[in-house]
């Protein structure tokens, strides 16, 4: 029987080995979580700015939400990158991303123009990011099933 899979898709191919290598996977997971690591660090370094951001989006009490977001993003990122309940951290970040996107990027309420176009692009980029976290969770859950 002939194998119709392109060589890069065959298990054990050079491409498959490189993409699934532990350092590459770790770097990819760090890249996926980059905004959820950088964001809390920025909020810690400028806590007044974090409070202003929470107030801007109508989240009260602002100190509670600022501290909660900082802790949540850092803990969930550690879960995803370290592999400790990776699926749970990924699903949590997916849900958080969707919620934050619908709160912060309501492009449909904006007047036509550059600002609306940028918000529209960011909205759909965040939808894609949420989808990527769902895929991470699916792969993590399936790894234990022998997939």
Phi and psi in radians as a Rosetta constraint file:
Dihedral C 1 N 2 CA 2 C 2 CIRCULARHARMONIC -1.558 0.35
Dihedral N 2 CA 2 C 2 N 3 CIRCULARHARMONIC 2.592 0.35
Dihedral C 2 N 3 CA 3 C 3 CIRCULARHARMONIC -1.628 0.35
Dihedral N 3 CA 3 C 3 N 4 CIRCULARHARMONIC 2.057 0.35
Dihedral C 3 N 4 CA 4 C 4 CIRCULARHARMONIC -1.586 0.35
Dihedral N 4 CA 4 C 4 N 5 CIRCULARHARMONIC -0.002 0.35
Dihedral C 4 N 5 CA 5 C 5 CIRCULARHARMONIC -1.305 0.35
Dihedral N 5 CA 5 C 5 N 6 CIRCULARHARMONIC 2.391 0.35
Dihedral C 5 N 6 CA 6 C 6 CIRCULARHARMONIC -1.012 0.35
Dihedral N 6 CA 6 C 6 N 7 CIRCULARHARMONIC 2.606 0.35
Dihedral C 6 N 7 CA 7 C 7 CIRCULARHARMONIC -0.993 0.35
Dihedral N 7 CA 7 C 7 N 8 CIRCULARHARMONIC -0.584 0.35
Dihedral C 7 N 8 CA 8 C 8 CIRCULARHARMONIC -1.166 0.35
Dihedral N 8 CA 8 C 8 N 9 CIRCULARHARMONIC -0.419 0.35
Dihedral C 8 N 9 CA 9 C 9 CIRCULARHARMONIC -1.596 0.35
Dihedral N 9 CA 9 C 9 N 10 CIRCULARHARMONIC -0.143 0.35
Dihedral C 9 N 10 CA 10 C 10 CIRCULARHARMONIC -1.238 0.35
Dihedral N 10 CA 10 C 10 N 11 CIRCULARHARMONIC 2.347 0.35
Dihedral C 10 N 11 CA 11 C 11 CIRCULARHARMONIC -0.979 0.35
Dihedral N 11 CA 11 C 11 N 12 CIRCULARHARMONIC 2.373 0.35
Dihedral C 11 N 12 CA 12 C 12 CIRCULARHARMONIC 1.534 0.35
Dihedral N 12 CA 12 C 12 N 13 CIRCULARHARMONIC -0.072 0.35
Dihedral C 12 N 13 CA 13 C 13 CIRCULARHARMONIC -1.161 0.35
Dihedral N 13 CA 13 C 13 N 14 CIRCULARHARMONIC 2.828 0.35
Dihedral C 13 N 14 CA 14 C 14 CIRCULARHARMONIC -1.002 0.35
Dihedral N 14 CA 14 C 14 N 15 CIRCULARHARMONIC -0.766 0.35
Dihedral C 14 N 15 CA 15 C 15 CIRCULARHARMONIC -1.074 0.35
Dihedral N 15 CA 15 C 15 N 16 CIRCULARHARMONIC -0.814 0.35
Dihedral C 15 N 16 CA 16 C 16 CIRCULARHARMONIC -1.086 0.35
Dihedral N 16 CA 16 C 16 N 17 CIRCULARHARMONIC -0.718 0.35
Dihedral C 16 N 17 CA 17 C 17 CIRCULARHARMONIC -1.159 0.35
Dihedral N 17 CA 17 C 17 N 18 CIRCULARHARMONIC -0.730 0.35
Dihedral C 17 N 18 CA 18 C 18 CIRCULARHARMONIC -1.158 0.35
Dihedral N 18 CA 18 C 18 N 19 CIRCULARHARMONIC -0.828 0.35
Dihedral C 18 N 19 CA 19 C 19 CIRCULARHARMONIC -1.156 0.35
Dihedral N 19 CA 19 C 19 N 20 CIRCULARHARMONIC -0.570 0.35
Dihedral C 19 N 20 CA 20 C 20 CIRCULARHARMONIC -1.646 0.35
Dihedral N 20 CA 20 C 20 N 21 CIRCULARHARMONIC 0.029 0.35
Dihedral C 20 N 21 CA 21 C 21 CIRCULARHARMONIC -1.075 0.35
Dihedral N 21 CA 21 C 21 N 22 CIRCULARHARMONIC 2.480 0.35
Dihedral C 21 N 22 CA 22 C 22 CIRCULARHARMONIC -0.920 0.35
Dihedral N 22 CA 22 C 22 N 23 CIRCULARHARMONIC -0.825 0.35
Dihedral C 22 N 23 CA 23 C 23 CIRCULARHARMONIC -1.110 0.35
Dihedral N 23 CA 23 C 23 N 24 CIRCULARHARMONIC -0.652 0.35
Dihedral C 23 N 24 CA 24 C 24 CIRCULARHARMONIC -1.183 0.35
Dihedral N 24 CA 24 C 24 N 25 CIRCULARHARMONIC -0.755 0.35
Dihedral C 24 N 25 CA 25 C 25 CIRCULARHARMONIC -1.073 0.35
Dihedral N 25 CA 25 C 25 N 26 CIRCULARHARMONIC -0.757 0.35
Dihedral C 25 N 26 CA 26 C 26 CIRCULARHARMONIC -1.110 0.35
Dihedral N 26 CA 26 C 26 N 27 CIRCULARHARMONIC -0.770 0.35
Dihedral C 26 N 27 CA 27 C 27 CIRCULARHARMONIC -1.094 0.35
Dihedral N 27 CA 27 C 27 N 28 CIRCULARHARMONIC -0.699 0.35
Dihedral C 27 N 28 CA 28 C 28 CIRCULARHARMONIC -1.129 0.35
Dihedral N 28 CA 28 C 28 N 29 CIRCULARHARMONIC -0.728 0.35
Dihedral C 28 N 29 CA 29 C 29 CIRCULARHARMONIC -1.175 0.35
Dihedral N 29 CA 29 C 29 N 30 CIRCULARHARMONIC -0.673 0.35
Dihedral C 29 N 30 CA 30 C 30 CIRCULARHARMONIC -1.091 0.35
Dihedral N 30 CA 30 C 30 N 31 CIRCULARHARMONIC -0.723 0.35
Dihedral C 30 N 31 CA 31 C 31 CIRCULARHARMONIC -1.108 0.35
Dihedral N 31 CA 31 C 31 N 32 CIRCULARHARMONIC -0.731 0.35
Dihedral C 31 N 32 CA 32 C 32 CIRCULARHARMONIC -1.103 0.35
Dihedral N 32 CA 32 C 32 N 33 CIRCULARHARMONIC -0.609 0.35
Dihedral C 32 N 33 CA 33 C 33 CIRCULARHARMONIC -1.635 0.35
Dihedral N 33 CA 33 C 33 N 34 CIRCULARHARMONIC 0.033 0.35
Dihedral C 33 N 34 CA 34 C 34 CIRCULARHARMONIC -0.923 0.35
Dihedral N 34 CA 34 C 34 N 35 CIRCULARHARMONIC -0.784 0.35
Dihedral C 34 N 35 CA 35 C 35 CIRCULARHARMONIC -1.175 0.35
Dihedral N 35 CA 35 C 35 N 36 CIRCULARHARMONIC -0.484 0.35
Dihedral C 35 N 36 CA 36 C 36 CIRCULARHARMONIC -1.530 0.35
Dihedral N 36 CA 36 C 36 N 37 CIRCULARHARMONIC -0.068 0.35
Dihedral C 36 N 37 CA 37 C 37 CIRCULARHARMONIC -1.789 0.35
Dihedral N 37 CA 37 C 37 N 38 CIRCULARHARMONIC -0.810 0.35
Dihedral C 37 N 38 CA 38 C 38 CIRCULARHARMONIC -1.141 0.35
Dihedral N 38 CA 38 C 38 N 39 CIRCULARHARMONIC -0.741 0.35
Dihedral C 38 N 39 CA 39 C 39 CIRCULARHARMONIC -0.998 0.35
Dihedral N 39 CA 39 C 39 N 40 CIRCULARHARMONIC -0.919 0.35
Dihedral C 39 N 40 CA 40 C 40 CIRCULARHARMONIC -1.101 0.35
Dihedral N 40 CA 40 C 40 N 41 CIRCULARHARMONIC -0.631 0.35
Dihedral C 40 N 41 CA 41 C 41 CIRCULARHARMONIC -1.095 0.35
Dihedral N 41 CA 41 C 41 N 42 CIRCULARHARMONIC -0.758 0.35
Dihedral C 41 N 42 CA 42 C 42 CIRCULARHARMONIC -1.083 0.35
Dihedral N 42 CA 42 C 42 N 43 CIRCULARHARMONIC -0.707 0.35
Dihedral C 42 N 43 CA 43 C 43 CIRCULARHARMONIC -1.155 0.35
Dihedral N 43 CA 43 C 43 N 44 CIRCULARHARMONIC -0.652 0.35
Dihedral C 43 N 44 CA 44 C 44 CIRCULARHARMONIC -1.158 0.35
Dihedral N 44 CA 44 C 44 N 45 CIRCULARHARMONIC -0.764 0.35
Dihedral C 44 N 45 CA 45 C 45 CIRCULARHARMONIC -1.251 0.35
Dihedral N 45 CA 45 C 45 N 46 CIRCULARHARMONIC -0.410 0.35
Dihedral C 45 N 46 CA 46 C 46 CIRCULARHARMONIC -2.344 0.35
Dihedral N 46 CA 46 C 46 N 47 CIRCULARHARMONIC 1.251 0.35
Dihedral C 46 N 47 CA 47 C 47 CIRCULARHARMONIC -1.136 0.35
Dihedral N 47 CA 47 C 47 N 48 CIRCULARHARMONIC -0.585 0.35
Dihedral C 47 N 48 CA 48 C 48 CIRCULARHARMONIC -1.097 0.35
Dihedral N 48 CA 48 C 48 N 49 CIRCULARHARMONIC -0.663 0.35
Dihedral C 48 N 49 CA 49 C 49 CIRCULARHARMONIC -1.127 0.35
Dihedral N 49 CA 49 C 49 N 50 CIRCULARHARMONIC -0.670 0.35
Dihedral C 49 N 50 CA 50 C 50 CIRCULARHARMONIC -1.107 0.35
Dihedral N 50 CA 50 C 50 N 51 CIRCULARHARMONIC -0.715 0.35
Dihedral C 50 N 51 CA 51 C 51 CIRCULARHARMONIC -1.128 0.35
Dihedral N 51 CA 51 C 51 N 52 CIRCULARHARMONIC -0.722 0.35
Dihedral C 51 N 52 CA 52 C 52 CIRCULARHARMONIC -1.111 0.35
Dihedral N 52 CA 52 C 52 N 53 CIRCULARHARMONIC -0.671 0.35
Dihedral C 52 N 53 CA 53 C 53 CIRCULARHARMONIC -1.109 0.35
Dihedral N 53 CA 53 C 53 N 54 CIRCULARHARMONIC -0.788 0.35
Dihedral C 53 N 54 CA 54 C 54 CIRCULARHARMONIC -1.087 0.35
Dihedral N 54 CA 54 C 54 N 55 CIRCULARHARMONIC -0.746 0.35
Dihedral C 54 N 55 CA 55 C 55 CIRCULARHARMONIC -1.109 0.35
Dihedral N 55 CA 55 C 55 N 56 CIRCULARHARMONIC -0.751 0.35
Dihedral C 55 N 56 CA 56 C 56 CIRCULARHARMONIC -0.987 0.35
Dihedral N 56 CA 56 C 56 N 57 CIRCULARHARMONIC -0.666 0.35
Dihedral C 56 N 57 CA 57 C 57 CIRCULARHARMONIC -1.615 0.35
Dihedral N 57 CA 57 C 57 N 58 CIRCULARHARMONIC 0.167 0.35
Dihedral C 57 N 58 CA 58 C 58 CIRCULARHARMONIC 1.326 0.35
Dihedral N 58 CA 58 C 58 N 59 CIRCULARHARMONIC 0.421 0.35
Dihedral C 58 N 59 CA 59 C 59 CIRCULARHARMONIC -1.699 0.35
Dihedral N 59 CA 59 C 59 N 60 CIRCULARHARMONIC 1.939 0.35
Dihedral C 59 N 60 CA 60 C 60 CIRCULARHARMONIC -2.229 0.35
Dihedral N 60 CA 60 C 60 N 61 CIRCULARHARMONIC 2.454 0.35
Dihedral C 60 N 61 CA 61 C 61 CIRCULARHARMONIC -1.315 0.35
Dihedral N 61 CA 61 C 61 N 62 CIRCULARHARMONIC 2.320 0.35
Dihedral C 61 N 62 CA 62 C 62 CIRCULARHARMONIC -0.975 0.35
Dihedral N 62 CA 62 C 62 N 63 CIRCULARHARMONIC -0.760 0.35
Dihedral C 62 N 63 CA 63 C 63 CIRCULARHARMONIC -1.068 0.35
Dihedral N 63 CA 63 C 63 N 64 CIRCULARHARMONIC -0.705 0.35
Dihedral C 63 N 64 CA 64 C 64 CIRCULARHARMONIC -1.059 0.35
Dihedral N 64 CA 64 C 64 N 65 CIRCULARHARMONIC -0.844 0.35
Dihedral C 64 N 65 CA 65 C 65 CIRCULARHARMONIC -1.187 0.35
Dihedral N 65 CA 65 C 65 N 66 CIRCULARHARMONIC -0.662 0.35
Dihedral C 65 N 66 CA 66 C 66 CIRCULARHARMONIC -1.095 0.35
Dihedral N 66 CA 66 C 66 N 67 CIRCULARHARMONIC -0.837 0.35
Dihedral C 66 N 67 CA 67 C 67 CIRCULARHARMONIC -1.151 0.35
Dihedral N 67 CA 67 C 67 N 68 CIRCULARHARMONIC -0.714 0.35
Dihedral C 67 N 68 CA 68 C 68 CIRCULARHARMONIC -1.100 0.35
Dihedral N 68 CA 68 C 68 N 69 CIRCULARHARMONIC -0.761 0.35
Dihedral C 68 N 69 CA 69 C 69 CIRCULARHARMONIC -1.144 0.35
Dihedral N 69 CA 69 C 69 N 70 CIRCULARHARMONIC -0.765 0.35
Dihedral C 69 N 70 CA 70 C 70 CIRCULARHARMONIC -0.999 0.35
Dihedral N 70 CA 70 C 70 N 71 CIRCULARHARMONIC -0.915 0.35
Dihedral C 70 N 71 CA 71 C 71 CIRCULARHARMONIC -1.116 0.35
Dihedral N 71 CA 71 C 71 N 72 CIRCULARHARMONIC -0.788 0.35
Dihedral C 71 N 72 CA 72 C 72 CIRCULARHARMONIC -1.032 0.35
Dihedral N 72 CA 72 C 72 N 73 CIRCULARHARMONIC -0.893 0.35
Dihedral C 72 N 73 CA 73 C 73 CIRCULARHARMONIC -1.098 0.35
Dihedral N 73 CA 73 C 73 N 74 CIRCULARHARMONIC -0.710 0.35
Dihedral C 73 N 74 CA 74 C 74 CIRCULARHARMONIC -1.202 0.35
Dihedral N 74 CA 74 C 74 N 75 CIRCULARHARMONIC -0.799 0.35
Dihedral C 74 N 75 CA 75 C 75 CIRCULARHARMONIC -1.132 0.35
Dihedral N 75 CA 75 C 75 N 76 CIRCULARHARMONIC -0.808 0.35
Dihedral C 75 N 76 CA 76 C 76 CIRCULARHARMONIC -1.125 0.35
Dihedral N 76 CA 76 C 76 N 77 CIRCULARHARMONIC -0.644 0.35
Dihedral C 76 N 77 CA 77 C 77 CIRCULARHARMONIC -1.126 0.35
Dihedral N 77 CA 77 C 77 N 78 CIRCULARHARMONIC -0.744 0.35
Dihedral C 77 N 78 CA 78 C 78 CIRCULARHARMONIC -1.061 0.35
Dihedral N 78 CA 78 C 78 N 79 CIRCULARHARMONIC -0.702 0.35
Dihedral C 78 N 79 CA 79 C 79 CIRCULARHARMONIC -1.075 0.35
Dihedral N 79 CA 79 C 79 N 80 CIRCULARHARMONIC -0.789 0.35
Dihedral C 79 N 80 CA 80 C 80 CIRCULARHARMONIC -1.156 0.35
Dihedral N 80 CA 80 C 80 N 81 CIRCULARHARMONIC -0.844 0.35
Dihedral C 80 N 81 CA 81 C 81 CIRCULARHARMONIC -1.247 0.35
Dihedral N 81 CA 81 C 81 N 82 CIRCULARHARMONIC -0.691 0.35
Dihedral C 81 N 82 CA 82 C 82 CIRCULARHARMONIC -1.370 0.35
Dihedral N 82 CA 82 C 82 N 83 CIRCULARHARMONIC -0.427 0.35
Dihedral C 82 N 83 CA 83 C 83 CIRCULARHARMONIC 1.615 0.35
Dihedral N 83 CA 83 C 83 N 84 CIRCULARHARMONIC -0.031 0.35
Dihedral C 83 N 84 CA 84 C 84 CIRCULARHARMONIC -1.362 0.35
Dihedral N 84 CA 84 C 84 N 85 CIRCULARHARMONIC 1.902 0.35
Dihedral C 84 N 85 CA 85 C 85 CIRCULARHARMONIC 0.867 0.35
Dihedral N 85 CA 85 C 85 N 86 CIRCULARHARMONIC 0.789 0.35
Dihedral C 85 N 86 CA 86 C 86 CIRCULARHARMONIC -0.901 0.35
Dihedral N 86 CA 86 C 86 N 87 CIRCULARHARMONIC -0.762 0.35
Dihedral C 86 N 87 CA 87 C 87 CIRCULARHARMONIC -1.036 0.35
Dihedral N 87 CA 87 C 87 N 88 CIRCULARHARMONIC -0.700 0.35
Dihedral C 87 N 88 CA 88 C 88 CIRCULARHARMONIC -1.211 0.35
Dihedral N 88 CA 88 C 88 N 89 CIRCULARHARMONIC -0.763 0.35
Dihedral C 88 N 89 CA 89 C 89 CIRCULARHARMONIC -1.095 0.35
Dihedral N 89 CA 89 C 89 N 90 CIRCULARHARMONIC -0.696 0.35
Dihedral C 89 N 90 CA 90 C 90 CIRCULARHARMONIC -1.163 0.35
Dihedral N 90 CA 90 C 90 N 91 CIRCULARHARMONIC -0.766 0.35
Dihedral C 90 N 91 CA 91 C 91 CIRCULARHARMONIC -1.158 0.35
Dihedral N 91 CA 91 C 91 N 92 CIRCULARHARMONIC -0.643 0.35
Dihedral C 91 N 92 CA 92 C 92 CIRCULARHARMONIC -1.120 0.35
Dihedral N 92 CA 92 C 92 N 93 CIRCULARHARMONIC -0.766 0.35
Dihedral C 92 N 93 CA 93 C 93 CIRCULARHARMONIC -1.184 0.35
Dihedral N 93 CA 93 C 93 N 94 CIRCULARHARMONIC -0.571 0.35
Dihedral C 93 N 94 CA 94 C 94 CIRCULARHARMONIC -1.104 0.35
Dihedral N 94 CA 94 C 94 N 95 CIRCULARHARMONIC -0.863 0.35
Dihedral C 94 N 95 CA 95 C 95 CIRCULARHARMONIC -1.090 0.35
Dihedral N 95 CA 95 C 95 N 96 CIRCULARHARMONIC -0.750 0.35
Dihedral C 95 N 96 CA 96 C 96 CIRCULARHARMONIC -1.060 0.35
Dihedral N 96 CA 96 C 96 N 97 CIRCULARHARMONIC -0.761 0.35
Dihedral C 96 N 97 CA 97 C 97 CIRCULARHARMONIC -1.094 0.35
Dihedral N 97 CA 97 C 97 N 98 CIRCULARHARMONIC -0.780 0.35
Dihedral C 97 N 98 CA 98 C 98 CIRCULARHARMONIC -1.070 0.35
Dihedral N 98 CA 98 C 98 N 99 CIRCULARHARMONIC -0.821 0.35
Dihedral C 98 N 99 CA 99 C 99 CIRCULARHARMONIC -1.057 0.35
Dihedral N 99 CA 99 C 99 N 100 CIRCULARHARMONIC -0.865 0.35
Dihedral C 99 N 100 CA 100 C 100 CIRCULARHARMONIC -1.102 0.35
Dihedral N 100 CA 100 C 100 N 101 CIRCULARHARMONIC -0.628 0.35
Dihedral C 100 N 101 CA 101 C 101 CIRCULARHARMONIC -1.117 0.35
Dihedral N 101 CA 101 C 101 N 102 CIRCULARHARMONIC -0.760 0.35
Dihedral C 101 N 102 CA 102 C 102 CIRCULARHARMONIC -1.284 0.35
Dihedral N 102 CA 102 C 102 N 103 CIRCULARHARMONIC -0.354 0.35
Dihedral C 102 N 103 CA 103 C 103 CIRCULARHARMONIC -1.454 0.35
Dihedral N 103 CA 103 C 103 N 104 CIRCULARHARMONIC -0.770 0.35
Dihedral C 103 N 104 CA 104 C 104 CIRCULARHARMONIC -1.686 0.35
Dihedral N 104 CA 104 C 104 N 105 CIRCULARHARMONIC -0.376 0.35
Dihedral C 104 N 105 CA 105 C 105 CIRCULARHARMONIC -2.136 0.35
Dihedral N 105 CA 105 C 105 N 106 CIRCULARHARMONIC 0.942 0.35
Dihedral C 105 N 106 CA 106 C 106 CIRCULARHARMONIC -1.419 0.35
Dihedral N 106 CA 106 C 106 N 107 CIRCULARHARMONIC 1.223 0.35
Dihedral C 106 N 107 CA 107 C 107 CIRCULARHARMONIC -1.049 0.35
Dihedral N 107 CA 107 C 107 N 108 CIRCULARHARMONIC -0.506 0.35
Dihedral C 107 N 108 CA 108 C 108 CIRCULARHARMONIC -1.169 0.35
Dihedral N 108 CA 108 C 108 N 109 CIRCULARHARMONIC -0.263 0.35
Dihedral C 108 N 109 CA 109 C 109 CIRCULARHARMONIC -1.639 0.35
Dihedral N 109 CA 109 C 109 N 110 CIRCULARHARMONIC -0.052 0.35
Dihedral C 109 N 110 CA 110 C 110 CIRCULARHARMONIC -1.655 0.35
Dihedral N 110 CA 110 C 110 N 111 CIRCULARHARMONIC 2.669 0.35
Dihedral C 110 N 111 CA 111 C 111 CIRCULARHARMONIC -1.214 0.35
Dihedral N 111 CA 111 C 111 N 112 CIRCULARHARMONIC 2.591 0.35
Dihedral C 111 N 112 CA 112 C 112 CIRCULARHARMONIC -0.986 0.35
Dihedral N 112 CA 112 C 112 N 113 CIRCULARHARMONIC 2.552 0.35
Dihedral C 112 N 113 CA 113 C 113 CIRCULARHARMONIC 2.532 0.35
Dihedral N 113 CA 113 C 113 N 114 CIRCULARHARMONIC -3.025 0.35
Dihedral C 113 N 114 CA 114 C 114 CIRCULARHARMONIC -1.053 0.35
Dihedral N 114 CA 114 C 114 N 115 CIRCULARHARMONIC -0.761 0.35
Dihedral C 114 N 115 CA 115 C 115 CIRCULARHARMONIC -1.068 0.35
Dihedral N 115 CA 115 C 115 N 116 CIRCULARHARMONIC -0.745 0.35
Dihedral C 115 N 116 CA 116 C 116 CIRCULARHARMONIC -1.136 0.35
Dihedral N 116 CA 116 C 116 N 117 CIRCULARHARMONIC -0.730 0.35
Dihedral C 116 N 117 CA 117 C 117 CIRCULARHARMONIC -1.093 0.35
Dihedral N 117 CA 117 C 117 N 118 CIRCULARHARMONIC -0.730 0.35
Dihedral C 117 N 118 CA 118 C 118 CIRCULARHARMONIC -1.154 0.35
Dihedral N 118 CA 118 C 118 N 119 CIRCULARHARMONIC -0.719 0.35
Dihedral C 118 N 119 CA 119 C 119 CIRCULARHARMONIC -1.148 0.35
Dihedral N 119 CA 119 C 119 N 120 CIRCULARHARMONIC -0.652 0.35
Dihedral C 119 N 120 CA 120 C 120 CIRCULARHARMONIC -1.096 0.35
Dihedral N 120 CA 120 C 120 N 121 CIRCULARHARMONIC -0.819 0.35
Dihedral C 120 N 121 CA 121 C 121 CIRCULARHARMONIC -1.068 0.35
Dihedral N 121 CA 121 C 121 N 122 CIRCULARHARMONIC -0.792 0.35
Dihedral C 121 N 122 CA 122 C 122 CIRCULARHARMONIC -1.103 0.35
Dihedral N 122 CA 122 C 122 N 123 CIRCULARHARMONIC -0.676 0.35
Dihedral C 122 N 123 CA 123 C 123 CIRCULARHARMONIC -0.988 0.35
Dihedral N 123 CA 123 C 123 N 124 CIRCULARHARMONIC -0.907 0.35
Dihedral C 123 N 124 CA 124 C 124 CIRCULARHARMONIC -1.266 0.35
Dihedral N 124 CA 124 C 124 N 125 CIRCULARHARMONIC -0.500 0.35
Dihedral C 124 N 125 CA 125 C 125 CIRCULARHARMONIC -1.110 0.35
Dihedral N 125 CA 125 C 125 N 126 CIRCULARHARMONIC -0.714 0.35
Dihedral C 125 N 126 CA 126 C 126 CIRCULARHARMONIC -1.192 0.35
Dihedral N 126 CA 126 C 126 N 127 CIRCULARHARMONIC -0.612 0.35
Dihedral C 126 N 127 CA 127 C 127 CIRCULARHARMONIC -1.079 0.35
Dihedral N 127 CA 127 C 127 N 128 CIRCULARHARMONIC -0.752 0.35
Dihedral C 127 N 128 CA 128 C 128 CIRCULARHARMONIC -1.092 0.35
Dihedral N 128 CA 128 C 128 N 129 CIRCULARHARMONIC -0.697 0.35
Dihedral C 128 N 129 CA 129 C 129 CIRCULARHARMONIC -1.099 0.35
Dihedral N 129 CA 129 C 129 N 130 CIRCULARHARMONIC -0.751 0.35
Dihedral C 129 N 130 CA 130 C 130 CIRCULARHARMONIC -1.063 0.35
Dihedral N 130 CA 130 C 130 N 131 CIRCULARHARMONIC -0.717 0.35
Dihedral C 130 N 131 CA 131 C 131 CIRCULARHARMONIC -1.110 0.35
Dihedral N 131 CA 131 C 131 N 132 CIRCULARHARMONIC -0.670 0.35
Dihedral C 131 N 132 CA 132 C 132 CIRCULARHARMONIC -1.093 0.35
Dihedral N 132 CA 132 C 132 N 133 CIRCULARHARMONIC -0.679 0.35
Dihedral C 132 N 133 CA 133 C 133 CIRCULARHARMONIC -1.156 0.35
Dihedral N 133 CA 133 C 133 N 134 CIRCULARHARMONIC -0.616 0.35
Dihedral C 133 N 134 CA 134 C 134 CIRCULARHARMONIC -1.111 0.35
Dihedral N 134 CA 134 C 134 N 135 CIRCULARHARMONIC -0.719 0.35
Dihedral C 134 N 135 CA 135 C 135 CIRCULARHARMONIC -1.098 0.35
Dihedral N 135 CA 135 C 135 N 136 CIRCULARHARMONIC -0.719 0.35
Dihedral C 135 N 136 CA 136 C 136 CIRCULARHARMONIC -1.025 0.35
Dihedral N 136 CA 136 C 136 N 137 CIRCULARHARMONIC -0.786 0.35
Dihedral C 136 N 137 CA 137 C 137 CIRCULARHARMONIC -1.085 0.35
Dihedral N 137 CA 137 C 137 N 138 CIRCULARHARMONIC -0.783 0.35
Dihedral C 137 N 138 CA 138 C 138 CIRCULARHARMONIC -1.070 0.35
Dihedral N 138 CA 138 C 138 N 139 CIRCULARHARMONIC -0.800 0.35
Dihedral C 138 N 139 CA 139 C 139 CIRCULARHARMONIC -1.104 0.35
Dihedral N 139 CA 139 C 139 N 140 CIRCULARHARMONIC -0.724 0.35
Dihedral C 139 N 140 CA 140 C 140 CIRCULARHARMONIC -1.108 0.35
Dihedral N 140 CA 140 C 140 N 141 CIRCULARHARMONIC -0.776 0.35
Dihedral C 140 N 141 CA 141 C 141 CIRCULARHARMONIC -1.173 0.35
Dihedral N 141 CA 141 C 141 N 142 CIRCULARHARMONIC -0.628 0.35
Dihedral C 141 N 142 CA 142 C 142 CIRCULARHARMONIC -1.333 0.35
Dihedral N 142 CA 142 C 142 N 143 CIRCULARHARMONIC -0.438 0.35
Dihedral C 142 N 143 CA 143 C 143 CIRCULARHARMONIC -0.988 0.35
Dihedral N 143 CA 143 C 143 N 144 CIRCULARHARMONIC -0.726 0.35
Dihedral C 143 N 144 CA 144 C 144 CIRCULARHARMONIC -1.209 0.35
Dihedral N 144 CA 144 C 144 N 145 CIRCULARHARMONIC -0.326 0.35
Dihedral C 144 N 145 CA 145 C 145 CIRCULARHARMONIC -1.618 0.35
Dihedral N 145 CA 145 C 145 N 146 CIRCULARHARMONIC 0.142 0.35
Dihedral C 145 N 146 CA 146 C 146 CIRCULARHARMONIC 1.523 0.35
Dihedral N 146 CA 146 C 146 N 147 CIRCULARHARMONIC 0.220 0.35
